[in-house]
Amino acid sequence: MQLSGKTAIITGGANGIGAGCVRRLASEGANVVIADIDDGAGTALAAELGESVIYVRTDVAQRRSVEALFAQAVDAFGAVDVLVNNAAFVHKPGVIANFLDYSDESWRRTLDVNLTGMFYCSQVAARLMAKQGRGGVIINMSSGGASRAHRHMFGYDTSKGGIEAATRAMALDLAGLNIRVNAVVPGSTRVDQGTAVGDAPIPPADVIPLPRQGRPSDIAAAVAFLASDDAAYITGTRIVVDGGMDAQLRSPAVDYGYDFSDHL
Ligand SMILES: NC(=O)c1ccc[n+]([C@@H]2O[C@H](COP(=O)([O-])OP(=O)(O)OC[C@H]3O[C@@H](n4cnc5c(N)ncnc54)[C@H](O)[C@@H]3O)[C@@H](O)[C@H]2O)c1
């Protein structure tokens, strides 16, 4: 129960990795606000987890919606200590397109949700945390695409590069208020709406060194650590949770195999 007495807002918390973070932070004793545009999934998750978890319909790309979110969070729980910027325009038509075919509409929506949404939520959070006077934590959901490109995901990868630059910039500007800002970098993570590596004809074990896709709970574990006081001296950096993808040059299926049997 590392987060007893704390309140966390998780954007995009109704599904996938965000829902995993909601479950984990609630299990650590936090009050949790799910901020999402998926009313069905958001209200169902809040109802399942009890009165310490509420759902507030929020479009992170609209500043007024974000301001209303924080006002409702303070009304319900008295303060906000942790913000997880997880909402993204992802797993939707238009996200995956070769650069030659990439549309204005996808570009605008991607930047509106992934970057402008992160800016609005973080600024409203930081101003509130400054007034509260007890520090705070902001965690940005990045992607391996921030530093190594997916094929056909120009806008998404550009936004995630921006997320990591923003993480460093906010960390420096807010350090004097003891507001810590870090990024978590998931690898290919199995989610209901996903179309990632797991749906390709190649099995994850041929691509990922720890031979499986990630689970939302794997990512949530890093988020819970960064949100806790165990991470009190960590800011401006990133934790990669990707089964070793970031470390490898070539996929397991391409590299020379190794027979472990002599060592077992
Ligand atoms: N799944 C992966 O393999 C993977 C890998 C790397 C990074 N990520 C990142 O993890 C995060 C979560 O992705 P996921 O795979 O769980 O996706 P998901 O689609 O399951 O969840 C995204 C959530 O964001 C919500 N959302 C979308 N637009 C919103 C808006 N304008 N305002 C509020 N909420 C909005 C959706 O309704 C949804 O609940 C994203 O930032 C994504 O880029 C995912």
The ligand as a Gaussian input file, in Angstrom:
#p B3LYP/6-31G(d) Opt

LIG

0 1
 N       -0.026000      -1.378000     -26.436000
 C        1.231000      -1.187000     -26.798000
 O        1.883000      -2.094000     -27.373000
 C        1.936000       0.123000     -26.500000
 C        3.311000       0.193000     -26.733000
 C        3.989000       1.375000     -26.456000
 C        3.305000       2.460000     -25.949000
 N        1.962000       2.382000     -25.727000
 C        1.292000       3.563000     -25.172000
 O        0.531000       3.189000     -24.042000
 C       -0.588000       4.054000     -23.919000
 C       -1.873000       3.230000     -23.839000
 O       -2.011000       2.500000     -25.041000
 P       -2.923000       1.188000     -25.131000
 O       -2.226000       0.255000     -26.039000
 O       -3.310000       0.747000     -23.770000
 O       -4.175000       1.797000     -25.928000
 P       -5.757000       1.664000     -25.696000
 O       -6.389000       2.086000     -26.972000
 O       -6.091000       0.321000     -25.130000
 O       -6.037000       2.755000     -24.586000
 C       -5.981000       4.129000     -24.880000
 C       -7.055000       4.813000     -24.072000
 O       -6.985000       6.233000     -24.321000
 C       -8.305000       6.721000     -24.456000
 N       -8.311000       7.970000     -25.200000
 C       -8.102000       8.146000     -26.534000
 N       -8.236000       9.446000     -26.864000
 C       -8.532000      10.111000     -25.710000
 C       -8.790000      11.473000     -25.413000
 N       -8.785000      12.411000     -26.371000
 N       -9.049000      11.813000     -24.130000
 C       -9.063000      10.857000     -23.157000
 N       -8.835000       9.544000     -23.387000
 C       -8.576000       9.181000     -24.658000
 C       -9.052000       5.594000     -25.165000
 O      -10.461000       5.713000     -25.027000
 C       -8.485000       4.375000     -24.453000
 O       -9.216000       4.043000     -23.292000
 C       -0.541000       4.998000     -25.126000
 O        0.118000       6.190000     -24.743000
 C        0.306000       4.222000     -26.113000
 O        0.940000       5.088000     -27.030000
 C        1.252000       1.236000     -26.002000

